[in-house]
Protein backbone atom coordinates (compact mmCIF):
# COMPACT_ATOMS: atom_id res chain seq x y z
CA UNK A 1 0.00 0.00 0.00
CA UNK A 2 1.22 3.47 -0.85
CA UNK A 3 0.34 6.60 1.12
CA UNK A 4 -0.92 9.27 -1.25
CA UNK A 5 -1.57 12.01 1.27
CA UNK A 6 -1.50 12.87 4.96
CA UNK A 7 -3.25 15.77 6.65
CA UNK A 8 -3.65 17.00 10.20
CA UNK A 9 -5.60 19.85 11.74
CA UNK A 10 -6.26 21.30 15.17
CA UNK A 11 -8.91 23.83 16.10
CA UNK A 12 -9.75 25.79 19.21
CA UNK A 13 -13.22 24.64 20.29
CA UNK A 14 -14.35 28.12 21.31
CA UNK A 15 -14.08 29.21 17.65
CA UNK A 16 -16.59 26.54 16.64
CA UNK A 17 -18.77 27.26 19.68
CA UNK A 18 -19.28 30.80 18.42
CA UNK A 19 -19.74 29.73 14.79
CA UNK A 20 -22.34 26.99 15.30
CA UNK A 21 -24.77 29.52 16.72
CA UNK A 22 -25.09 30.70 13.13
CA UNK A 23 -27.30 28.32 11.11
CA UNK A 24 -25.81 29.60 7.84
CA UNK A 25 -22.36 28.48 9.02
CA UNK A 26 -23.61 24.99 9.88
CA UNK A 27 -25.49 24.68 6.58
CA UNK A 28 -22.42 25.80 4.60
CA UNK A 29 -19.95 23.45 6.37
CA UNK A 30 -21.88 20.32 7.34
CA UNK A 31 -23.95 17.88 5.26
CA UNK A 32 -27.56 17.12 6.07
CA UNK A 33 -26.50 13.69 7.36
CA UNK A 34 -23.92 15.28 9.69
CA UNK A 35 -26.49 17.78 10.96
CA UNK A 36 -28.91 14.93 11.65
CA UNK A 37 -26.20 12.99 13.51
CA UNK A 38 -25.45 16.04 15.65
CA UNK A 39 -28.90 15.82 17.22
CA UNK A 40 -27.79 12.61 18.97
CA UNK A 41 -24.65 14.17 20.42
CA UNK A 42 -24.59 15.55 23.96
CA UNK A 43 -21.41 17.51 23.24
CA UNK A 44 -22.36 19.65 20.24
CA UNK A 45 -19.18 21.74 20.36
CA UNK A 46 -16.97 18.64 20.31
CA UNK A 47 -19.10 17.04 17.60
CA UNK A 48 -18.81 19.98 15.22
CA UNK A 49 -15.21 20.87 16.14
CA UNK A 50 -13.90 17.38 15.42
CA UNK A 51 -15.71 17.23 12.09
CA UNK A 52 -14.48 20.68 11.09
CA UNK A 53 -10.90 19.61 11.85
CA UNK A 54 -11.46 16.34 9.93
CA UNK A 55 -12.59 18.24 6.84
CA UNK A 56 -9.54 20.51 7.01
CA UNK A 57 -7.23 17.50 7.49
CA UNK A 58 -8.76 15.77 4.47
CA UNK A 59 -8.27 18.82 2.25
CA UNK A 60 -4.63 18.90 3.36
CA UNK A 61 -4.21 15.19 2.62
CA UNK A 62 -5.49 15.86 -0.89
CA UNK A 63 -2.81 18.50 -1.23
CA UNK A 64 -5.22 20.95 -2.85
CA UNK A 65 -7.05 22.51 0.05
CA UNK A 66 -10.51 23.79 -0.79
CA UNK A 67 -9.98 24.42 -4.50
CA UNK A 68 -11.21 22.94 -7.75
CA UNK A 69 -14.84 22.93 -6.67
CA UNK A 70 -14.17 21.12 -3.35
CA UNK A 71 -16.35 22.44 -0.54
CA UNK A 72 -16.62 21.61 3.15
CA UNK A 73 -19.99 19.90 2.63
CA UNK A 74 -18.43 17.57 0.05
CA UNK A 75 -16.35 15.96 2.80
CA UNK A 76 -18.72 13.97 4.98
CA UNK A 77 -17.71 12.38 8.27
CA UNK A 78 -19.82 9.47 9.47
CA UNK A 79 -19.45 6.85 12.22
CA UNK A 80 -19.64 3.07 11.98
CA UNK A 81 -21.70 0.94 14.39
CA UNK A 82 -18.93 1.07 16.99
CA UNK A 83 -18.55 4.85 16.71
CA UNK A 84 -15.37 4.85 14.64
CA UNK A 85 -15.32 7.91 12.36
CA UNK A 86 -14.74 7.58 8.64
CA UNK A 87 -14.89 9.65 5.47
CA UNK A 88 -17.92 8.84 3.33
CA UNK A 89 -16.87 7.95 -0.22
CA UNK A 90 -19.23 10.12 -2.21
CA UNK A 91 -19.11 10.22 -6.01
CA UNK A 92 -17.52 13.66 -5.90
CA UNK A 93 -14.78 12.61 -3.46
CA UNK A 94 -14.07 9.45 -5.48
CA UNK A 95 -13.73 11.49 -8.67
CA UNK A 96 -11.48 14.11 -7.03
CA UNK A 97 -9.12 11.49 -5.56
CA UNK A 98 -8.97 9.47 -8.78
CA UNK A 99 -8.17 12.61 -10.78
CA UNK A 100 -5.70 14.11 -8.27
CA UNK A 101 -3.72 10.92 -7.62
CA UNK A 102 -4.47 8.98 -10.82
CA UNK A 103 -5.56 5.85 -8.96
CA UNK A 104 -8.59 3.60 -9.26
CA UNK A 105 -8.74 2.20 -5.74
CA UNK A 106 -7.98 3.94 -2.49
CA UNK A 107 -8.74 3.97 1.21
CA UNK A 108 -9.21 6.94 3.52
CA UNK A 109 -8.40 6.77 7.22
CA UNK A 110 -9.46 9.22 9.92
CA UNK A 111 -8.68 9.69 13.58
CA UNK A 112 -10.33 12.48 15.57
CA UNK A 113 -9.98 13.53 19.18
CA UNK A 114 -10.87 16.40 21.46
CA UNK A 115 -10.08 17.89 24.81
CA UNK A 116 -11.67 20.77 26.67
CA UNK A 117 -10.06 23.48 24.54
CA UNK A 118 -9.03 21.78 21.29
CA UNK A 119 -10.11 19.25 18.69
CA UNK A 120 -7.76 17.52 16.29
CA UNK A 121 -7.98 15.25 13.26
CA UNK A 122 -5.52 13.14 11.31
CA UNK A 123 -6.28 11.91 7.76
CA UNK A 124 -4.54 9.46 5.45
CA UNK A 125 -5.34 8.69 1.83
CA UNK A 126 -3.82 5.40 0.71
CA UNK A 127 -3.68 3.59 -2.61
CA UNK A 128 -5.20 0.13 -2.25
Residue frames relative to the residue before (quaternion, step in Angstrom):
aa qw qx qy qz dx dy dz
X 1.0000 0.0000 0.0000 0.0000 0.00 0.00 0.00
X 0.2028 -0.7834 0.5813 0.0853 3.54 -1.00 0.85
X 0.3657 -0.7104 0.5557 0.2296 3.57 -0.90 0.94
X 0.2499 -0.7849 0.5566 0.1081 3.54 -0.79 1.09
X 0.8097 -0.0999 0.0899 0.5713 3.56 1.07 -0.71
X 0.1231 -0.7601 0.6355 0.0581 3.53 -1.22 0.68
X 0.0363 0.7981 -0.6006 0.0324 3.56 -1.00 0.80
X 0.0582 -0.7797 0.6230 0.0219 3.54 -1.14 0.67
X 0.0194 0.7914 -0.6109 0.0099 3.56 -1.13 0.61
X 0.0973 -0.7542 0.6468 0.0580 3.52 -1.25 0.59
X 0.0423 -0.8020 0.5958 -0.0010 3.56 -1.02 0.80
X 0.4534 -0.6488 0.5405 0.2851 3.52 -1.15 0.69
X 0.4747 -0.7227 0.4266 0.2653 3.59 -0.59 1.14
X 0.6229 0.5582 -0.3628 0.4109 3.61 1.01 -0.65
X 0.5737 0.5708 -0.3848 0.4439 3.61 1.18 -0.45
X 0.6842 0.4612 -0.2760 0.4928 3.57 0.97 -0.86
X 0.5813 0.5869 -0.3697 0.4253 3.58 1.05 -0.73
X 0.6875 0.4632 -0.2775 0.4855 3.57 0.93 -0.89
X 0.6884 0.5159 -0.2841 0.4233 3.58 0.94 -0.88
X 0.6909 0.5044 -0.3071 0.4170 3.61 0.91 -0.83
X 0.4943 0.6209 -0.4457 0.4142 3.58 1.24 0.01
X 0.6692 0.4678 -0.2667 0.5122 3.53 1.26 -0.54
X 0.3784 -0.7539 0.4932 0.2125 3.59 -0.49 1.20
X 0.6048 0.5562 -0.3649 0.4379 3.61 1.07 -0.64
X 0.6137 0.5361 -0.3433 0.4671 3.59 1.04 -0.74
X 0.6831 0.4861 -0.2983 0.4562 3.59 0.77 -1.00
X 0.6816 0.4927 -0.2936 0.4544 3.59 0.93 -0.87
X 0.6599 0.5039 -0.3044 0.4669 3.60 1.14 -0.60
X 0.7519 0.4196 -0.2000 0.4675 3.60 1.04 -0.80
X 0.8134 0.2842 -0.1067 0.4962 3.58 0.87 -0.95
X 0.4978 -0.6594 0.4828 0.2901 3.56 -1.07 0.82
X 0.6555 -0.5046 0.3778 0.4159 3.56 -1.26 0.29
X 0.6222 0.5312 -0.3411 0.4631 3.61 1.08 -0.67
X 0.6535 0.5036 -0.3116 0.4714 3.59 0.98 -0.84
X 0.6472 0.5133 -0.3220 0.4626 3.58 0.96 -0.82
X 0.6351 0.5183 -0.3247 0.4718 3.58 1.04 -0.76
X 0.6478 0.5215 -0.3082 0.4620 3.59 0.97 -0.89
X 0.6168 0.5811 -0.3468 0.4021 3.59 1.01 -0.75
X 0.5952 0.5892 -0.3657 0.4060 3.58 1.12 -0.57
X 0.6712 0.4869 -0.2940 0.4753 3.59 1.23 -0.41
X 0.6121 0.5795 -0.3353 0.4209 3.56 1.28 -0.27
X 0.3857 -0.7103 0.5423 0.2294 3.57 -0.98 0.88
X 0.7401 0.3389 -0.1839 0.5510 3.57 1.13 -0.70
X 0.1825 -0.8336 0.5150 0.0809 3.58 0.24 1.30
X 0.6403 0.5297 -0.3345 0.4446 3.60 0.94 -0.83
X 0.6699 0.4845 -0.2908 0.4816 3.59 0.91 -0.91
X 0.6201 0.5591 -0.3352 0.4365 3.57 0.97 -0.87
X 0.7476 0.4035 -0.2244 0.4774 3.57 0.71 -1.08
X 0.6270 0.5479 -0.3432 0.4347 3.61 1.02 -0.73
X 0.6691 0.4980 -0.3026 0.4613 3.58 0.89 -0.92
X 0.6769 0.4869 -0.2971 0.4652 3.58 0.95 -0.81
X 0.6065 0.5353 -0.3506 0.4720 3.57 1.07 -0.69
X 0.6624 0.4945 -0.2966 0.4782 3.59 0.90 -0.93
X 0.6445 0.5300 -0.3217 0.4475 3.61 1.00 -0.80
X 0.6404 0.5137 -0.3201 0.4728 3.59 1.03 -0.75
X 0.6448 0.5072 -0.3087 0.4814 3.58 1.00 -0.84
X 0.6546 0.5148 -0.3129 0.4567 3.60 0.92 -0.89
X 0.6458 0.5229 -0.3191 0.4558 3.59 0.99 -0.81
X 0.6478 0.5144 -0.3143 0.4659 3.58 0.95 -0.87
X 0.6433 0.5051 -0.3105 0.4845 3.58 1.09 -0.70
X 0.6346 0.5234 -0.3294 0.4635 3.59 1.02 -0.76
X 0.6175 0.5329 -0.3363 0.4707 3.57 1.11 -0.65
X 0.3759 -0.7409 0.4703 0.2977 3.54 1.12 -0.70
X 0.6579 0.5184 -0.2999 0.4567 3.58 1.28 -0.01
X 0.3198 -0.7032 0.5533 0.3115 3.54 1.09 -0.64
X 0.6847 -0.4493 0.3542 0.4515 3.56 -1.21 -0.48
X 0.3362 0.6952 -0.5432 0.3294 3.52 0.28 1.41
X 0.7935 0.3445 -0.2164 0.4526 3.53 -1.34 -0.08
X 0.7051 -0.5015 0.2499 0.4346 3.53 0.91 1.03
X 0.4690 0.6280 -0.4780 0.3964 3.62 1.14 0.55
X 0.0687 -0.7990 0.5974 -0.0068 3.55 -0.79 1.09
X 0.6823 -0.4822 0.3553 0.4191 3.56 -1.26 0.38
X 0.6767 0.5135 -0.3054 0.4304 3.61 0.88 -0.88
X 0.5806 0.5966 -0.3710 0.4115 3.58 1.20 -0.47
X 0.6892 0.4118 -0.2553 0.5387 3.56 1.18 -0.58
X 0.0407 -0.8340 0.5484 -0.0450 3.55 -0.36 1.27
X 0.1777 -0.7838 0.5905 0.0733 3.55 -0.81 1.08
X 0.0422 -0.7877 0.6142 -0.0244 3.53 -0.75 1.13
X 0.3241 -0.7158 0.5748 0.2285 3.57 -1.34 -0.02
X 0.4205 -0.6827 0.5276 0.2807 3.56 -1.07 0.74
X 0.7679 -0.3871 0.2478 0.4461 3.59 -1.28 -0.02
X 0.7054 0.4357 -0.2586 0.4958 3.57 1.17 -0.55
X 0.6150 -0.5786 0.3349 0.4181 3.58 1.30 0.01
X 0.4651 0.6825 -0.4474 0.3431 3.59 1.27 -0.10
X 0.3651 -0.7439 0.5126 0.2246 3.61 -0.78 0.98
X 0.0292 0.7824 -0.6218 0.0172 3.53 -1.20 0.60
X 0.4836 -0.6253 0.5226 0.3194 3.53 -1.32 0.38
X 0.3876 -0.6997 0.5485 0.2435 3.57 -0.84 0.97
X 0.3214 -0.7424 0.5574 0.1866 3.58 -0.93 0.92
X 0.0524 -0.8035 0.5926 -0.0201 3.54 0.04 1.33
X 0.6750 -0.4843 0.3541 0.4295 3.58 -1.24 0.32
X 0.6579 0.5202 -0.3189 0.4415 3.57 0.94 -0.85
X 0.6635 0.4935 -0.3039 0.4731 3.59 0.91 -0.89
X 0.6254 0.5336 -0.3347 0.4606 3.59 0.96 -0.83
X 0.6869 0.4842 -0.2881 0.4590 3.58 0.85 -0.95
X 0.6418 0.5219 -0.3271 0.4569 3.60 0.97 -0.81
X 0.6860 0.4766 -0.2917 0.4661 3.60 0.85 -0.95
X 0.6492 0.5131 -0.3259 0.4572 3.60 0.91 -0.83
X 0.6774 0.4774 -0.2914 0.4777 3.59 0.98 -0.83
X 0.6949 0.4989 -0.2826 0.4339 3.60 0.83 -1.00
X 0.8091 0.2750 -0.1220 0.5048 3.58 0.88 -0.94
X 0.3340 -0.7721 0.4743 0.2595 3.58 1.33 -0.13
X 0.4773 0.6208 -0.4653 0.4127 3.54 0.81 1.12
X 0.4260 -0.6864 0.5236 0.2707 3.56 -1.21 0.45
X 0.8080 0.1719 -0.0548 0.5609 3.55 0.90 -0.96
X 0.0863 0.7922 -0.5949 0.1053 3.53 -0.98 0.88
X 0.2313 -0.7243 0.6280 0.1657 3.51 -1.37 0.31
X 0.1860 -0.7468 0.6260 0.1262 3.55 -1.21 0.58
X 0.1165 -0.7879 0.6035 0.0390 3.55 -0.96 0.92
X 0.0661 -0.8028 0.5925 -0.0137 3.54 -1.06 0.84
X 0.0012 -0.7447 0.6674 0.0097 3.51 -1.14 0.81
X 0.0167 -0.7986 0.6013 -0.0184 3.56 -0.84 0.99
X 0.0148 0.7911 -0.6100 0.0427 3.54 -1.14 0.67
X 0.0523 -0.7987 0.5967 0.0576 3.54 -1.22 0.40
X 0.1831 -0.7135 0.6661 0.1172 3.46 -1.39 0.42
X 0.7768 -0.3426 0.2298 0.4758 3.56 -1.25 -0.07
X 0.8192 0.2890 -0.1232 0.4798 3.58 0.78 -1.01
X 0.8140 0.2214 -0.0795 0.5311 3.60 1.10 -0.60
X 0.1492 -0.7265 0.6585 0.1272 3.50 -1.37 0.46
X 0.0923 -0.8027 0.5889 0.0158 3.54 -1.09 0.76
X 0.0783 -0.7814 0.6178 0.0413 3.54 -1.24 0.52
X 0.1303 -0.7637 0.6304 0.0498 3.52 -1.19 0.73
X 0.0652 -0.8174 0.5722 -0.0161 3.59 -0.75 1.10
X 0.0599 -0.7624 0.6435 0.0328 3.53 -1.17 0.73
X 0.1204 -0.7310 0.6663 0.0845 3.53 -1.10 0.83
X 0.0473 -0.8235 0.5626 -0.0548 3.54 -0.70 1.19
X 0.4283 -0.6561 0.5555 0.2785 3.55 -1.07 0.76
X 0.1576 -0.8038 0.5667 0.0891 3.59 -0.88 0.90
